[in-house]
């Protein structure tokens, strides 16, 4: 039996049965491929029949040879040996065609048939191998596809399991429902958020659970949009199992079948109670800090990466002397003093690049009127609208810088004041007390000479004339002492001292009207404040009479808070004029006010007089 690898089936050779078949000699085995290749028909005689036919042929040949030999013997004689050879040769000659026909030709046919069968077999085997290879390739491809499908299925199952774990891990309630509202999926957080377990929720409708929240996705007005493939999200008021309401962010997404029909809905619910509370707190915080920034006395601003103003509060606009709505978008460096421009640009560039810069710097800016003002600038790097920016805090320190400059000049001015005061005292001593003492000296000397000459009456008269001069000298010394430190200030207080000062000035300046409006204070004014207020009033009166040419001066005192006002109708001046505001009198008044805790406000205008007001906010003497 012939075996071919690949087993039975398509492409395998099958042996033909050995039973009798029409046209095939008994005992012959004939092979044909399973694919149905035709085998050429041939006959093979059985051995018995072949032997009988051969024997019959030999007999017939022998009879013919014997007849021929007899004929040859009558014609010519031959030897017995020749007769034998001739007999054999004739027998062979006569039997050859017969043997060819009866034996060799069938044998040749059998050999040819076998060769053809072997050729067909080889062809069938090649075809079988080709088909086996094709089938094997098909099976391998099918096997690979099957393995790929199995792997894809395994991966899909793994992804599905992972997604299921993800859905259980998220802090959001995920609920899947059919179009009629029957729940098909209920994740772990849905149990936490709404209060029903998965076993209680699945296969029940939203209406049966009374589930407020996901049920919003099944509203009549929303379902057509979801069927059309749209999703919906919004804030709703959901309820837990115990009826507790809470704000929730709800997302509804449709799920469609292969035919396009709505297969179900997936709703995602998120409890936004904490988010809303945080948003409320953030709004309150933003409002609080916005109010703080807007009401701050310091300038607050934000510069973008290009150095342009992105935000500026009202205080900065006042500092620059420009309208606030015109600041956003403007070049911040256009407000910087030219002498400080390079430093400001370097500072800004280093801050934007994240490099180290001083926490606070002092630079000058140019206000709208061209006035240079000093600011103390603190800044930090922030992110504003997704881009790096600089947040700045500016404090106007112009007055402080001026005060520092004044303090640097103060020692020289103090020496100058001391010398001026010494010169004044020297002049008054020379012009007043000195002349009086000189006259007294001459009168005493004259009385002595008269007494020596024996004219006693004359010397007595001379001595009597000295008494008024001595009194004048005493009065001058008392006046000078009052100028240096009036005793009435220590004895009777600030109000009485101001009244005395007004009377003294009125007496020495008959053409000037000095009016007073003094409010009596219930509690004593602190000595340092009283001294400063008296000296400021004294200096203001001196300036009004000596420099302003005033004809009317008013002195007013209020006790709560302590306020001193000296106003005149003199020629006035412009405070910014050079040589006026820099005078020692005005500077000394401002310095006295500052050192005693007060604030001096000067109101002056050419042709309209001068008004000096000093307020001590921390001093309340009642009234």
Secondary structure, DSSP 8 states (H G I E B T S, - for coil): ----TT-SSTT-EEE---S-BTTB-TT---EEETT-----------HHHHHHHHHHHHHHHHHHHHHHHHHHHHHS---HHHHHHHHHHHHHHHHHHHHIIIIIHHHHHHHHHHHHHHHHHHHHHHHHHHHHHHHHHHHHHHHHHHHHHHHHHHHHHHHHHHHHHHHHHSSSEEEEE-TTSBEEEE-HHHHHHHS--HHHHTTSBHHHHT-TTGGGGG-HHHHHHHHTT--EEEEEEEE-TT--EEEEEEEEEEEE-TTS-EEEEEEEEEE-HHHHHHHHHHHHHHHHHHHHHHH-SSEEEEE-TTSBEEEE-HHHHHHHTS-GGGTTTSBGGGGB-GGGHHHHHHHHHHHHTT----SEEEEEEE-TTS-EEEEEEEEEEEEETTEEEEEEEEEE-HHHHHHHHHHHHHHHHHHHHHHHHHHHHHHHIIIIIIHHHHHHHHHHHHHHHHHHTT-HHHHHHHHHHHHHHHHHHHHHHHHHHHHHS-HHHHHH-HHHHHHHHHHHHHHH-TT-EEEEEE---SS---HHHHHHHHHHHHHHHHHHHHTS--SEEEEEEEEEEEEEEEEE-S----TTSTTTTTSHHHHHHHHHHHHTT-EEEEEE-TTS-EEEEEEEEEEE---
